[in-house]
Amino acid sequence: METSFRRKATAVTFAVLALTLAGGGIAVAQPSAKAPQAAVKPTDRGTNSQPPVSAESARLSKAALKAGGVSTMAASVSITVVNSNGTKARGAGTVIKYGTGQYEVQFGYNVASAVIVATVGRADNCCIPPAGEISVAPRLLTPNGVFVQTRTSSGYPTDLGFHLVVHTP
């Protein structure tokens, strides 16, 4: 039974990744990967750093980890769809909006070694999403958090809806 579950989980993971790639722009983050330094002045187009962890974020993170317990699953896939205003449309996790184009999504388990994939997208089944860019990274000082930053195609911070896939090995 466990082998059957692993095969299904792998098939679902590849299907989600294929759909995500077909859906538009993509960003992938791994904790060991080092982000390239942009040649953009922070004053012109926002910043490439994460905002400080708020007390509310730290409290929610600890509560989610405590409630999540220890998972016995070999692998886990979580999918979250977030509206541009920072509300969760559907899926797993808790969303915190920090500022223009800055979001944090927290899960009930550690995602520090997860593969994180995001794409700009809409929560409804209408229309093509607006053009833009999205970046993802593990959230600093929050082992169960993912930081997401959205920008216009010109690189300016803007609020965009997105789809997030987190796969923990």
Secondary structure, 3 states (H helix, E strand, C coil): CHHHHHHHHHHHHHHHHHHHHHHCCCEEECCCCCCCCCCCCHHHHCCCCCCCCCHHHHHHHHHHHHHHCCCCCCCEEEEEEECCCCCEEEECCEEEEEECCEEEEECCCCCCCCEEEEEECCCCCCCCCCCCEEEEEECCCCCCEEEEEEECCCCCECCCCEEEEEEEC
